Amino acid sequence: MEYPLIDISATGRNIARLRKEHGITVRALSRYLGMTNTNSIYRWFRGETLPSLDNLYAISVLLNVSINEIIVEAA
């Protein structure tokens, strides 16, 4: 069995897509997560970083999806 890896870029794009589909602004998402600005969120969208596990869980609750529906496994 191979060690599973996360496709950071595809996961970031997936977060952006899900956010848009649910009609949530980046500013509203940052407020929900208790962030003072949107820089970290845009880094996720660009595939530069991943959300912390706490933020990933909070996003999944907000969007009513599982964490597995947010994360994209690397091919």
MODELLER restraints for C-alpha pairs under 7 A, 6 or more apart:
rsr = mdl.restraints
at = mdl.atoms
rsr.add(forms.Gaussian(group=physical.xy_distance, feature=features.Distance(at['CA:5:A'], at['CA:73:A']), mean=5.84, stdev=0.5))
rsr.add(forms.Gaussian(group=physical.xy_distance, feature=features.Distance(at['CA:5:A'], at['CA:74:A']), mean=5.38, stdev=0.5))
rsr.add(forms.Gaussian(group=physical.xy_distance, feature=features.Distance(at['CA:6:A'], at['CA:71:A']), mean=6.81, stdev=0.5))
rsr.add(forms.Gaussian(group=physical.xy_distance, feature=features.Distance(at['CA:6:A'], at['CA:72:A']), mean=5.90, stdev=0.5))
rsr.add(forms.Gaussian(group=physical.xy_distance, feature=features.Distance(at['CA:6:A'], at['CA:73:A']), mean=4.56, stdev=0.5))
rsr.add(forms.Gaussian(group=physical.xy_distance, feature=features.Distance(at['CA:6:A'], at['CA:74:A']), mean=5.13, stdev=0.5))
rsr.add(forms.Gaussian(group=physical.xy_distance, feature=features.Distance(at['CA:7:A'], at['CA:72:A']), mean=5.56, stdev=0.5))
rsr.add(forms.Gaussian(group=physical.xy_distance, feature=features.Distance(at['CA:7:A'], at['CA:73:A']), mean=5.37, stdev=0.5))
rsr.add(forms.Gaussian(group=physical.xy_distance, feature=features.Distance(at['CA:7:A'], at['CA:74:A']), mean=4.39, stdev=0.5))
rsr.add(forms.Gaussian(group=physical.xy_distance, feature=features.Distance(at['CA:8:A'], at['CA:47:A']), mean=5.08, stdev=0.5))
rsr.add(forms.Gaussian(group=physical.xy_distance, feature=features.Distance(at['CA:8:A'], at['CA:49:A']), mean=6.85, stdev=0.5))
rsr.add(forms.Gaussian(group=physical.xy_distance, feature=features.Distance(at['CA:8:A'], at['CA:50:A']), mean=6.50, stdev=0.5))
rsr.add(forms.Gaussian(group=physical.xy_distance, feature=features.Distance(at['CA:9:A'], at['CA:46:A']), mean=6.34, stdev=0.5))
rsr.add(forms.Gaussian(group=physical.xy_distance, feature=features.Distance(at['CA:9:A'], at['CA:47:A']), mean=3.75, stdev=0.5))
rsr.add(forms.Gaussian(group=physical.xy_distance, feature=features.Distance(at['CA:10:A'], at['CA:72:A']), mean=6.04, stdev=0.5))
rsr.add(forms.Gaussian(group=physical.xy_distance, feature=features.Distance(at['CA:11:A'], at['CA:70:A']), mean=6.40, stdev=0.5))
rsr.add(forms.Gaussian(group=physical.xy_distance, feature=features.Distance(at['CA:11:A'], at['CA:71:A']), mean=5.17, stdev=0.5))
rsr.add(forms.Gaussian(group=physical.xy_distance, feature=features.Distance(at['CA:11:A'], at['CA:72:A']), mean=5.03, stdev=0.5))
rsr.add(forms.Gaussian(group=physical.xy_distance, feature=features.Distance(at['CA:12:A'], at['CA:44:A']), mean=4.84, stdev=0.5))
rsr.add(forms.Gaussian(group=physical.xy_distance, feature=features.Distance(at['CA:12:A'], at['CA:45:A']), mean=4.08, stdev=0.5))
rsr.add(forms.Gaussian(group=physical.xy_distance, feature=features.Distance(at['CA:12:A'], at['CA:46:A']), mean=6.19, stdev=0.5))
rsr.add(forms.Gaussian(group=physical.xy_distance, feature=features.Distance(at['CA:12:A'], at['CA:47:A']), mean=5.15, stdev=0.5))
rsr.add(forms.Gaussian(group=physical.xy_distance, feature=features.Distance(at['CA:13:A'], at['CA:45:A']), mean=5.33, stdev=0.5))
rsr.add(forms.Gaussian(group=physical.xy_distance, feature=features.Distance(at['CA:14:A'], at['CA:70:A']), mean=6.26, stdev=0.5))
rsr.add(forms.Gaussian(group=physical.xy_distance, feature=features.Distance(at['CA:15:A'], at['CA:45:A']), mean=6.87, stdev=0.5))
rsr.add(forms.Gaussian(group=physical.xy_distance, feature=features.Distance(at['CA:15:A'], at['CA:70:A']), mean=6.28, stdev=0.5))
rsr.add(forms.Gaussian(group=physical.xy_distance, feature=features.Distance(at['CA:16:A'], at['CA:45:A']), mean=5.90, stdev=0.5))
rsr.add(forms.Gaussian(group=physical.xy_distance, feature=features.Distance(at['CA:22:A'], at['CA:63:A']), mean=6.91, stdev=0.5))
rsr.add(forms.Gaussian(group=physical.xy_distance, feature=features.Distance(at['CA:26:A'], at['CA:38:A']), mean=6.77, stdev=0.5))
rsr.add(forms.Gaussian(group=physical.xy_distance, feature=features.Distance(at['CA:27:A'], at['CA:38:A']), mean=6.52, stdev=0.5))
rsr.add(forms.Gaussian(group=physical.xy_distance, feature=features.Distance(at['CA:30:A'], at['CA:37:A']), mean=6.58, stdev=0.5))
rsr.add(forms.Gaussian(group=physical.xy_distance, feature=features.Distance(at['CA:30:A'], at['CA:38:A']), mean=5.85, stdev=0.5))
rsr.add(forms.Gaussian(group=physical.xy_distance, feature=features.Distance(at['CA:33:A'], at['CA:55:A']), mean=6.69, stdev=0.5))
rsr.add(forms.Gaussian(group=physical.xy_distance, feature=features.Distance(at['CA:43:A'], at['CA:49:A']), mean=5.89, stdev=0.5))
rsr.add(forms.Gaussian(group=physical.xy_distance, feature=features.Distance(at['CA:44:A'], at['CA:50:A']), mean=5.45, stdev=0.5))
rsr.add(forms.Gaussian(group=physical.xy_distance, feature=features.Distance(at['CA:44:A'], at['CA:51:A']), mean=6.71, stdev=0.5))
rsr.add(forms.Gaussian(group=physical.xy_distance, feature=features.Distance(at['CA:56:A'], at['CA:67:A']), mean=6.78, stdev=0.5))
rsr.add(forms.Gaussian(group=physical.xy_distance, feature=features.Distance(at['CA:57:A'], at['CA:67:A']), mean=6.45, stdev=0.5))
rsr.add(forms.Gaussian(group=physical.xy_distance, feature=features.Distance(at['CA:60:A'], at['CA:66:A']), mean=5.56, stdev=0.5))
rsr.add(forms.Gaussian(group=physical.xy_distance, feature=features.Distance(at['CA:60:A'], at['CA:67:A']), mean=5.59, stdev=0.5))
